[in-house]
Amino acid sequence: MKKPSSKARGKGARVVLFEDNKVDFAKFKTELSAVDIAKLTWTGVGIKVWPLHSIELLSPIKTVGRGRTNLTLGTPNIVQTDATTPYADFGRGFVSVHFEPIAYGITSVATYVVTFNIQTSGSATFSLYGFGDTPNAGTYSFNGSWTVQLILRNLQPGQQTYAALEQISGASWKWYSSAIKFPDLIVTQALV
C-alpha cells in the first residue's frame, strides 16, 4: 500500500488572523463639544459640564435596543464582530440609528444626541441627518477618528425617530458604535 504524500497538493485555504484592533474612543475628536451642543439645545452656555450616561449603546454586536430601537447598516463591505473592537467597514454606505423613547420609560418631550464613532482612512465627506428638529444636520468632512453627533430636539416620547450618517464621497471608513443620550448637563451662572 502506498503512503500518502506529505507534500501539499494545491493551495490551502487562506488563514484569516484574528484582528486585534483596540480602539480608544476617548482619543476621538468630537464634531460638537458639550458647550456647542448646549448652545443648540439650551438657552445660555455655562461653565460646568456633567456628561450623562447613554440611554442606549448600539454596535455591530448589539444591533437592537428596547422597543423598535435598532440599527440599519447600508452596504457595509464587512461587519467584523470578533475583532477586539467590533466594527463595520464601508467603501461607501450609511449607518442609521432608529430610536423609540417611550420604550425606555421616557414620558415627556425631550432632546437627544445620537453619536457615531467612526474612523476614516483619509478625507471623507458625510451627510448627517435625522427626523424632526435637527439643528446641526448638514454635510461634514472628516479625516481620522471622530465622534459625530446629531441633535434631535423636542421629541415626543411616543415618536419613533432616526439619526443617520451617510457617506457622500472620499476614503473608506469604519463605524464602531452609536450612543443615544440626553445632552450633557450645563450649569449656568446668572448675570448680575
N, C-alpha and C positions, 0 to 999 in steps of 0.2 A: 504494500500500500504506500502511496506517495504522500510525503509530508506536505502540509500546506506551506506556502512560501511566506517568509516573514516580511517581505517587501510589500509596500502599499501598492495597490493596483488602482491607479487613477487618483484624483484629488479627493481629499477628505472634506468633510463639512467644515465650513469656516467657523471658528470658535469666536463667539461674541463675549468679550470680557465684561464683567460687572462694572458699570460706570460709577465711580466713587467720587462724585462731584458734590462737595459740601458747599452749600451756598449760604452766606451770611447776609440775611435781609437787612440787618442793622446798618450795613455799609451801602445800601441802595440810596440813590438820590431821590428826593420826593419832588414831584411836579408841583405840588402845593404844600406850603408849610401849614402848621396848625393855625397860625395867625392869618395866613391868606384865606384859609377855609372860614375862619371866624368873620373876616370882612365880607364874605359872600353869604354867610348864614345868619350872623347876629349883628345887631347894631353896636358899634363901638368895638375897639380892639383893646384887649387887656394885656397885662404883663405876665401873669402866671398861666401856664398851660398844664392841664391834667389830662393825659391821654386815657381814653376809655377802652375797655376790652371789646373785642369783636363780638357782635351778635352771632355771626356765623363765619367760619373759615372753610372755603371750598378749594380743592386742589385735584390733581389727577387721581389721587387715591380716595378722595371724598367728594363725589360729584353731586350729591343730593343732600339737602338740608330738610328742615321741617316743612310740612305743607307742600306747596308747589315750588319751594326754593330749590334751584338746580343750576347746572351749567350747560351751555352749548359750546362745543369746540368745533369751529368751522374749518375744515380742510387742514388738519394738522398733518405733517409728514410722519411724525411718530409720537406716540404717547408712551413715555418711559416710566413705568410705575415702580420698578425695582431699583432705581438709582438711589443713592444716598439722599438726594433731594429730588423727588419725582418732578417731571416736567412734561410739557407738550411742546414739540418743536414745530415751527411753522416756516415755510418759504413765503407764503402769503396766506392770511386767514384771519380768523377773529375768535375772540372769547366773549361770550355773553353770559352775564350772571342774572338769573331771574330770582326775584325775592317777593315773599308774601309776609308782610309784617305781622299780621294777626296770628299767624302760626307760631310766633314766638311770644305770644301773650301781650303784644303791644296793642293798646286800645285807644290811643289818641293820635292826632295828627303829629307827625314828626319829620325831621330832616335826617338824612342818612348820607354816609360817604361809602362808596364802593371802591376798593383798591384793586389794582392789578400789579403783581410783582412780575416784572419782565426783565429780560436781558437780551440786548441786540448784539449782533456780531459786527456791526458797523452802523452807519446812519440809516434810520428807518422812519417813515412818516406814517402816522396813525390818525384815524378819526375816532374821537371819544364822544359817545352819545348815549342817550337813555330816554326813558319815558318820563314825561312831566316837566317840571321846572328844573332845568339843569344849567345853572349859570356859567359853568366852566366848560360846557360842551364845545367841541371845535376840533381843529386839526393841529397836531403837535408832532415835532420831530425829536427822536431820542437816539442816543448813542451810548451803549453801556448798560449798567444796571440801574433800573428805575422802579419806584413805586408810583404808579399813575393813579390818580384819584378823580372820581366823578362825584359831584354833589347832586343828590336827589332831594329837592326841597319840598316841604309841606305835603307829604304823602298821607293819604287816608289809611287807617290800619287795614281795611279790607281790600285795598288797592294792590293788585299784583303789578309789579313793575320790573324793569330790567335796566342794566347798565352794560355797555359794550365797548370793547376796544378792538378796532378793525384796522389791519394794515392796508395802507394805500400804495406804498412803494418802498423800495430800499432793501436793506440787508435782511437776512434770515433772523429769526428771534425765537426766544423761549419764554413760555409762560409757566410760572411756578405755582402761584396761588392767588386767590382773591378773598378779601375780607369784606364783610358788611358790618358797618359800625355806626354809632352816633358820632357827630362831630365832637372833638375833644372839648372839654370844659375850659373856658377862658374866664379868668377873674378880671373884672374891670374896676378901675378906680373912678369915683365920681369927681368931676371937676368942680372946684370950689370957686 
